[in-house]
């Protein structure tokens, strides 16, 4: 098979690494890819949002399957366009991608089909939103309705913070069209967990779960980011809890989307809060998480490619996947200054030294090669140093030992990824 992966981050590197290992894969391309992906796939200079360019390339190369990594091209209808061109694609249609593309759509779906989530209201009018926020009080959550590159959610601990977030979106134009409407919802308390399932429009196959760290600083302090690290499996997840989540959230959502005439095919990522009242949905993403994908791919024992094909072909009912029992843990190395402004082009050395441990894999998220061959950082989140271990503590030690072998003065990382789970293991 000829396979094209769309995207350029750590998630796409992990997908290319896993897909490229399949005996079914004869040729693997990635658009646009990065310096690390270039070791596993042929990178082509087509942007992930260039729908016309991607369709033309897939047609010209006779691509058998396109795997779409990021959310923006999914919401823009890349899968629809590929399907119209007779090219098989893994990912939801634009109509189904509304699960991530519109927070309001998802909350309304949850209300209609009894999918557990926080109580909420939708607003396009600032005065009405402010009146509701004042009546509810803090803490409270303000979400831009549309895609906002992971920056559209404010967990407001004070009334002033909540009112400012609503004003930024509805009046200040901070998120453009994505913030023309907001969702205001109750603040859920508990422990977060990320759950994933492959979906074929009717059936869902549960994947490994994970727990990530959003805050930029140790101790879960500082501003939120796209993710500073993750580990799998999450210790909070019991068999009983997993069964409840599958029934009340994942299966219910797949059935709801089918009933709405928007059958969901692809991977469904549910960000959940495990509350005293049970699991509740925080948000859906319509793609693999990042860095959750990296830890899942390291734990996956089965061939990924046939599973993706089964999702496309409506055959998940008879499919299963096997996972290594070991824990996987990934630490994000980011450019100094992230998630604020940061310098690009800083040189990175020592990746080979980091991977001398055969249980360590460094996935690239924002790298390129300079003309002289040197590896340089091109983004905020740059490397995902990922390790397997017999316990969270073991995987954590291996990952940080690998990080200490990387020579990158322009980068930094949290030094406590997995701290909750390590505390549980003691």
TAURMO-V903810 format. One record per pair of residues at least 4 apart in sequence whose ideal C-beta (glycine too) atoms are under 7 Angstrom apart, sorted by the first residue. I is the first residue (numbers start at 1). GAP is how many residues later the second one is. Records with the same first field share a line. If there is no record, write none. Layout:
I=GAP, GAP
This chain:
1=23, 24, 25, 63, 64
2=24, 25, 59, 60, 61, 62
3=16, 22, 25, 60, 61, 62, 64
4=25, 27, 54, 59, 62
5=7, 10, 11, 14, 25, 36, 62, 64
6=25, 42, 48, 60, 61, 62, 63, 67
7=4, 5, 41, 62, 63
8=4, 24, 25, 26, 40
9=60, 281, 356
10=4, 280, 281, 284, 353, 354, 355, 371, 374
11=4, 58, 277, 279, 282
12=4, 18, 25, 57
13=4, 21, 23, 24, 350, 351
14=4, 279, 280, 283, 349
15=4, 52, 54, 273, 278, 282
16=4, 12, 14, 21, 24, 25
17=4, 23, 280
18=279, 282, 286
19=6, 9, 48, 285, 286
20=5, 8, 20, 21
22=281, 282, 283
24=281, 282
25=280
28=12, 13, 14
29=12, 13, 15, 32
30=7, 11, 13
31=13, 15, 17, 23, 26
32=11, 12, 13, 14, 15, 16
33=4, 5, 8, 10
34=330, 332, 333, 334
35=329, 332, 333, 334, 340
36=327, 328, 331
37=4, 6, 327
38=5
44=13
46=4, 7, 8, 11
48=22, 24, 25
49=23, 24, 27
50=4
51=4, 22, 25, 26, 27, 30
52=4
53=4
54=4, 24
55=4, 26, 27, 30
56=4
57=4
58=5, 8, 24, 29
59=26, 28
63=24
64=24
65=23, 25, 243, 244
66=16, 21, 23, 24
67=23, 241
68=5, 6, 10, 11, 21, 22, 23
69=218
70=217
71=4, 29, 76, 214, 215, 216
72=4, 75
73=5
74=4, 5, 17, 18, 23, 212, 213
75=19, 22, 25, 26, 72
76=18
77=4, 17
78=4
79=4, 10, 12, 13, 14
80=4, 13, 14
81=4
82=5, 7
83=6
88=224
90=176, 218, 221, 222
91=175
92=4, 5, 172, 173, 174, 194
93=4
95=167
96=161, 166, 167, 168
97=4, 189
98=4, 7
99=7, 185, 187
100=184, 185, 186
101=45, 46
102=4, 43, 44
103=4, 40, 42, 80
104=4, 18, 41, 77, 79
105=4
106=4, 178
107=4, 10, 13, 76
108=4
109=4, 6, 147
110=5, 7, 171
113=139, 143
115=133, 134, 137, 138, 166
116=132, 133, 162, 163, 164, 165
117=163, 164
118=67, 68, 70, 162
119=66, 67
120=63, 64, 65
121=11, 63
122=59, 61
123=5, 6, 9, 58, 59, 61
124=56, 57
125=4
126=4, 40, 41, 44, 45
127=4
128=4
129=4, 37, 41, 53, 55
130=4, 33, 36
131=4
132=4, 52
133=7, 26, 29, 30, 33, 51
134=25
136=4
137=22
138=18, 19, 20, 21, 24
139=16, 17, 18, 48
140=16, 22, 44, 46, 47
141=12, 13, 14, 15, 44, 46
142=12, 14, 20, 23, 24, 40, 42
143=9, 10, 39, 40
144=4, 8, 25, 31, 34, 35, 38
145=33, 36, 37, 38
146=31, 32
147=31
148=4, 27, 30, 31
150=76
152=23, 26, 27
154=7, 11
155=32
156=5, 6, 9
157=4
159=4
160=4
161=4
162=4
163=4
164=4
165=4
166=4, 16
167=4, 5
168=4, 6
169=5, 6, 10, 13
170=9, 12
174=5
175=4
188=85, 87, 92, 94
189=86
190=83, 84, 85, 86
191=45, 83
192=19, 79, 80, 81
193=16, 18, 41, 43, 44, 79, 81
194=15, 16, 17, 18, 75, 77, 95, 98
195=14, 50, 75, 77
196=11, 71, 73, 100
197=7, 8, 9, 10, 53, 71
198=6, 7, 9, 69, 109, 113, 118
199=5, 55, 65, 66, 67, 69, 112
200=65, 110, 111, 114, 115, 116
201=57, 62, 63, 64, 113
202=52, 56, 112
203=113, 114
204=46, 47, 50
205=111, 114, 116
206=40, 44
207=89, 114
208=24, 25, 88, 91, 115
209=23, 24, 25, 28
210=20, 21, 22, 24, 79, 82, 85, 86
211=19, 20, 23
212=15, 17, 18, 77, 79, 80
213=7, 14, 15, 16, 17, 201, 204
214=10, 11, 13
215=5, 6, 7, 9
216=6, 7, 9, 12, 123
217=4, 5, 197
218=196, 197, 198
219=197
223=116
225=113, 114
226=64, 155
227=63, 64, 105
228=104, 186, 189
229=62, 101, 102, 103, 185, 188
230=61, 62, 65, 100
231=64, 96, 97, 98, 161, 164, 186, 187, 190
232=63, 64, 67, 96
233=4
235=186, 189
236=38
237=4, 5
238=4
239=4
240=4
241=4, 38
242=4
243=4
244=4, 34, 35
245=4, 5, 27, 34
246=4, 5
247=4
248=4
249=4, 21, 30, 32
250=4, 18, 20
251=4
252=4
253=4, 15
254=4, 10
255=4
256=4
257=5, 6, 7
258=5
264=4
265=46, 47
266=20, 45
267=20, 21
268=16, 18
269=15, 16, 18, 19, 20
270=11, 14
271=11, 12
272=7, 8, 9, 10
273=7, 9
274=5
275=5
285=4
288=4, 5
289=4
291=4, 39, 41, 93
292=4
293=4
294=4, 36, 69, 90, 92
295=4, 33, 34, 35, 91
296=4
298=30, 63, 88, 90
299=24, 25, 27, 29
300=4, 21, 23
301=21, 22, 23
302=5, 19, 20
304=4
305=4
306=4
307=4, 12, 14
308=4
309=4
310=5, 6, 9
311=5
315=4
326=62, 63, 64
327=62, 64, 65, 68
328=58, 60, 67
329=58, 60, 63, 66, 67, 70, 88, 89
330=54, 55, 56
331=54, 68, 69, 72, 82, 83, 86
332=49, 52, 81
333=49, 50, 52, 70, 75, 78, 80
334=4, 46, 47, 48, 77, 78, 79
335=7, 8, 11, 42, 45, 47, 75, 76
336=6, 74, 75, 76
337=4, 5
338=4, 42, 43
339=41
342=38
343=67
344=33, 34
345=31, 32
346=30, 31, 64
347=27, 28, 29
348=27, 28, 29, 58, 60
349=58
350=4, 55, 56, 57
351=4, 11, 24, 55
353=52
354=6, 8, 31, 48, 51, 52
355=5, 6, 7
357=41, 45
359=28, 29, 30, 39
360=25, 27, 38, 39, 42
361=25
362=21, 23
363=21, 23
364=19
365=14, 16, 17, 18, 19
366=11, 12, 13, 14, 15, 16
367=8, 9, 10, 11, 15
368=8, 10
369=4, 6
370=4, 6
377=5, 33, 34
382=29
385=14, 17, 18
386=13
387=8, 11, 12, 15
388=7
389=5, 6, 9
390=4
391=34
392=4, 26, 29, 30, 33
393=4, 29, 32
394=4
395=4
396=4, 21, 22, 26
397=4
398=4
399=4
400=4, 15
403=10
418=4
419=4
420=4
421=4
